[in-house]
């Protein structure tokens, strides 16, 4: 049988005089330091030296482990050496405890014990419960408000929450940007960065390892680098397709006359750039022809010459120019022929960019350049986009002989042919350039070769000099299906030329 006896009144009164004041439940993150304020009292006065100690309570049958004491010659638990310290003056009843470089293995229950005048008392009734949690704090990275390209700046990584008296942390920096290490203190590290435009948006990481606990934490920031405009590019767009990209000044772009074009300008810069377009090389305060990144050109011929894209932000500006040269395929006017002084005289003109070359072809023979002999004379000239040529034939004309005027440049070619048939009617393949008598027939059912009346139809006769088919629009010709034309020349030799 187990007999239980109540505690005596003297025992209860004695324990009442052993007082301990401390926070019993303490939570700290791994790798940090903690200080536990503590005061104690005991029920007798003494002039001797007070010895105080902190023990870690053993689990099960394990003995209690001494972690801190002011008694000389005492062996401390190996895991607590150099980390557990007494704070304050035990003679003034101060039992405060400091723990540095806390690690996960420090979690547990601790109690305080005092000894004076060969009397001891352990305050087991008021233990300290220490809980160690994972480190959630991260380094602080101090970045200047402005990181300007080309200017060195200092960036600081600090761990103000770390123990000043603990094992110094180890700092390391990682970045694609070019950096060099600067001065450091126990709880901070400085790196010098000379940013480049390509460093804008790059990551910079500071990693801190706490050696005593083996814990590593880090923080990453994105660099905000300011720089003047660069990498200006002009994209030449036709429809939804990008045909060409221009990145250098003094570039020239040939464009077909009348062609619609879209020019898009892009540039890199921070702060973001403002894009605008100008004619020629703009002065600093010139008025733009477009205040956006896109320049629409419905007809390139209206803005031929140099256009410039300007990219600008508060740190500077950059221009990129493009020269637009208008080109076109030949447009032929002629040939126009007439009989004068017993010979055939023809002229032919063409307009193109660059100016075309003109040549004549008589039958199978080619008449190129300026030529003069007893039977043929060719005179050619050019001015600006126009080329002109004249031909004089005094002999060598035979029935069915063809005469052609040909114009060409690098962008195309065009020709017109006249069929020379002395004594009968003839038909030209492209254009008319001689005096004609025209008979216009409305809604014909048939066309006769004779020049007489056609039953049921009204004939309208007119004599005119026609330069091209287009010039006939003044005669209200709209549809070839509704209007047929019978042409007949009235020349001395009865050479006939007609439009097809």
Order of alpha helices (4+ residues) and beta strands (2+ residues): alpha-beta-beta-beta-beta-beta-beta-beta-beta-beta-beta-beta-beta-beta-beta-beta-beta-beta-beta-beta-beta-beta-beta-beta-beta-beta-beta-beta-beta-beta-beta-beta-beta-beta-beta-beta-beta-beta-beta
